[in-house]
Amino acid sequence: MLEFLSDLVLRIRIKKKLKTLSNNSKSKITHFQSMLVLVPIEYQINEGLFLDLAKVFKIPTKNIKVVVISIKQLTVIKSFKGQIFNCSKELIGFWGKLPETLESFLDQEFDLLVNYFENDSLLASWLSTNCKAKLRVGFYKTDKEFNDLILNIKPTETELFISQSTIYLKALLK
């Protein structure tokens, strides 16, 4: 019952944040200097996928941030050349309060936000609404308000993700 109420609180807070996101005007982007990726741990995506995408757009490795989303707090996260954080439902608690370290991290503005999740991930949706990004990329099963560029593919189609996102993002940068 408590988890149901917590999920309800998060859904309400997500709706409020999405309204403010949709009211923000977009500035023209000519290149990417930073990238944030939100990815649930169950997708078991190799971080090389995001490094490949960053390489296409000449985003320095030090400017790549990844947030791995899990049900329980992980004690160990694989090494990654960029910065990697873990966020779990137990870490944000009942009201969705982000820990200070994660909040200050998400408070940065990123040029590109990759929402590498589908709509069923409540925690990923909550984190996405708390991110500041100039351009957001995601998948078609996610609420359209989360993303500026929506790819009609599945998150498991990693090669297709790289090729499609590269094509469309390059078109948007011109």
C-alpha positions as CSV (number, residue, x, y, z in Angstrom):
1,M,0.0,0.0,0.0
2,L,2.8,2.4,0.9
3,E,4.5,1.8,-2.4
4,F,1.3,2.5,-4.3
5,L,0.9,5.8,-2.5
6,S,4.6,6.7,-3.2
7,D,4.1,5.9,-6.9
8,L,1.0,8.0,-6.9
9,V,2.9,10.9,-5.4
10,L,5.6,10.5,-8.0
11,R,3.1,10.4,-10.9
12,I,1.5,13.7,-9.7
13,R,4.9,15.4,-9.3
14,I,5.9,14.1,-12.8
15,K,2.7,15.7,-14.3
16,K,3.5,19.0,-12.7
17,K,7.1,19.0,-13.9
18,L,6.1,18.0,-17.4
19,K,3.9,21.1,-17.6
20,T,6.9,23.3,-16.8
21,L,9.1,21.4,-19.3
22,S,6.6,21.9,-22.1
23,N,6.5,25.7,-21.4
24,N,10.3,26.0,-21.7
25,S,11.4,27.4,-25.0
26,K,14.1,25.6,-27.0
27,S,17.2,27.3,-28.1
28,K,19.0,26.5,-31.3
29,I,21.7,23.9,-30.9
30,T,24.7,23.8,-33.2
31,H,26.8,21.1,-31.5
32,F,26.8,18.9,-28.3
33,Q,29.3,19.3,-25.6
34,S,27.7,17.2,-22.9
35,M,25.5,14.2,-22.6
36,L,23.4,12.6,-19.9
37,V,22.0,9.1,-20.2
38,L,19.2,7.7,-18.0
39,V,19.1,3.9,-18.3
40,P,17.5,1.2,-16.2
41,I,19.8,-1.6,-15.1
42,E,17.5,-4.3,-16.4
43,Y,18.4,-3.2,-20.0
44,Q,22.0,-4.4,-19.4
45,I,23.2,-2.0,-22.0
46,N,27.0,-1.8,-22.6
47,E,28.2,1.7,-21.9
48,G,30.2,1.5,-25.1
49,L,26.9,2.3,-26.9
50,F,26.9,5.7,-25.3
51,L,30.6,6.2,-25.9
52,D,30.0,5.5,-29.6
53,L,27.2,8.0,-29.8
54,A,29.4,10.6,-28.0
55,K,32.2,9.9,-30.4
56,V,30.0,10.7,-33.4
57,F,29.2,14.1,-32.0
58,K,32.7,14.7,-30.6
59,I,31.4,14.9,-27.0
60,P,34.4,14.6,-24.6
61,T,34.3,11.4,-22.5
62,K,34.6,13.5,-19.3
63,N,31.3,15.3,-20.3
64,I,29.3,12.0,-20.5
65,K,27.2,11.2,-17.4
66,V,25.2,8.0,-16.9
67,V,22.6,7.4,-14.3
68,V,21.8,3.7,-13.8
69,I,18.4,3.2,-12.4
70,S,17.7,0.2,-10.2
71,I,15.1,-1.1,-7.8
72,K,17.6,-1.4,-4.9
73,Q,20.7,0.7,-4.3
74,L,23.8,-0.9,-5.9
75,T,27.0,-1.2,-4.0
76,V,29.3,-1.5,-6.9
77,I,29.0,0.0,-10.4
78,K,31.2,-1.0,-13.2
79,S,33.9,1.5,-14.1
80,F,33.1,3.9,-16.8
81,K,35.3,6.6,-18.5
82,G,32.6,9.3,-17.8
83,Q,30.7,9.7,-14.6
84,I,28.3,7.1,-13.5
85,F,25.7,7.3,-10.7
86,N,23.2,4.9,-9.3
87,C,19.7,5.9,-8.4
88,S,17.1,3.6,-6.8
89,K,13.6,4.0,-5.5
90,E,14.8,3.5,-1.9
91,L,17.3,6.3,-2.4
92,I,14.7,8.9,-3.3
93,G,12.2,7.7,-0.7
94,F,8.5,8.2,-0.5
95,W,8.2,11.8,-1.7
96,G,10.8,11.5,-4.5
97,K,13.3,13.7,-2.8
98,L,16.6,13.4,-4.6
99,P,19.8,13.0,-2.5
100,E,21.9,16.2,-2.5
101,T,24.7,14.7,-4.6
102,L,22.3,13.5,-7.3
103,E,20.3,16.7,-7.2
104,S,23.3,18.9,-7.7
105,F,24.4,16.6,-10.5
106,L,21.1,16.8,-12.3
107,D,21.0,20.5,-11.7
108,Q,23.6,20.9,-14.4
109,E,22.4,21.7,-17.9
110,F,23.2,19.1,-20.5
111,D,23.2,19.6,-24.3
112,L,21.8,16.1,-24.9
113,L,19.7,13.9,-22.6
114,V,19.2,10.3,-23.7
115,N,16.1,8.8,-22.0
116,Y,17.0,5.2,-22.6
117,F,13.9,3.8,-21.1
118,E,10.3,3.1,-22.0
119,N,7.2,4.5,-20.3
120,D,6.8,1.8,-17.6
121,S,9.8,3.2,-15.6
122,L,8.4,5.6,-13.1
123,L,11.7,6.3,-11.4
124,A,13.4,7.0,-14.8
125,S,10.5,9.3,-15.7
126,W,10.9,11.2,-12.4
127,L,14.6,11.6,-13.0
128,S,14.1,12.8,-16.5
129,T,11.7,15.5,-15.5
130,N,14.3,16.8,-13.0
131,C,17.0,17.1,-15.7
132,K,17.9,20.3,-17.5
133,A,18.7,19.5,-21.1
134,K,18.6,21.4,-24.4
135,L,17.6,18.3,-26.4
136,R,16.0,15.1,-25.2
137,V,16.0,11.8,-27.1
138,G,13.9,8.8,-26.3
139,F,11.7,6.0,-27.5
140,Y,8.1,5.9,-28.9
141,K,6.6,4.0,-25.9
142,T,7.6,6.9,-23.6
143,D,5.2,9.8,-23.1
144,K,5.9,12.3,-25.9
145,E,6.3,15.1,-23.5
146,F,9.5,13.6,-22.2
147,N,11.4,13.9,-25.5
148,D,12.1,16.3,-28.4
149,L,13.2,13.5,-30.7
150,I,11.3,10.2,-30.5
151,L,12.7,7.1,-32.1
152,N,10.3,4.4,-33.2
153,I,12.6,1.5,-32.1
154,K,13.0,-0.7,-29.0
155,P,15.7,0.0,-26.5
156,T,17.1,-3.5,-27.2
157,E,17.9,-2.5,-30.8
158,T,21.2,-0.9,-29.9
159,E,22.7,-0.7,-33.4
160,L,19.6,0.7,-34.8
161,F,19.5,3.2,-31.9
162,I,23.0,4.5,-32.8
163,S,22.2,4.8,-36.6
164,Q,18.8,6.4,-36.2
165,S,19.7,8.8,-33.4
166,T,22.9,9.8,-35.4
167,I,20.9,10.6,-38.5
168,Y,18.2,12.6,-36.8
169,L,20.4,14.4,-34.4
170,K,22.7,15.5,-37.2
171,A,19.7,16.8,-39.1
172,L,18.6,18.8,-36.0
173,L,22.1,20.3,-35.6
174,K,22.1,21.9,-39.1
